Amino acid sequence: MTAAEHPSPEGTVVAVAEPSAPAPPGAPREDGAERDPRRIFRRRLITATIIVLLIGIPAGYLLVSAGQSRRSGKDKEAEAAAQGLRASWPSRMQRRIFEVPVPGNATGVQYYETNNWKASRMYLKFRTTSAGLDRFLSGMGTNRAALRTGKITISQRDIRITDWNFWPAADWAGTTHANKDPRPTQNITVNMTDPASPVVYVVSAATP
């Protein structure tokens, strides 16, 4: 900045500051800030990219994890289905969790359990006596009166998994015993062709 000298009324010389010329475009400002619009755009682009990464990466991870969990659950269920029902009694812990009080006189007991991200299921089949069927139903909180003649409550999905055969010639009766989560809900179908020796099919599903 230059100064011009002008005489004052008293005869002394006074320096008067002359206005400075405007800075050319893109030149740094005197306060240190930059006016270059390209730099401003780059800075904003970098900031936006960081924000997108901070939000997008965790969200993408969650989606991938959910997909892997879903596939893993389906794989485990398919593996259990391939192995078929196990000719054995479920453990006491399993019977308690899925609320399936298998009567002590049951024969031909078969089961297996599947677990995935959405639900846990126990597939159970056994033969019992008429009194054993009553004890079983009573132990779950229902009774024989809840069984509907001709009703098959096992879903097509579960039939495909278990390969159970509900042939038309048999006398079927079924009911669904629903409970509030997290308690399991049981779909029960009974072959009553021989009332003294009914065969019970159960799918007990619990939502975590």
Salt bridges, closest charged atoms under 4 A:
ASP31 OD2 - ARG29 NH2 2.74
GLU34 OE2 - ARG39 NH1 2.57
ASP36 OD1 - ARG38 NE 3.53
GLU77 OE1 - ARG157 NH2 2.58
GLU99 OE1 - ARG183 NH2 2.77
ASP134 OD1 - ARG144 NE 2.94
ASP158 OD1 - ARG157 NH1 2.79
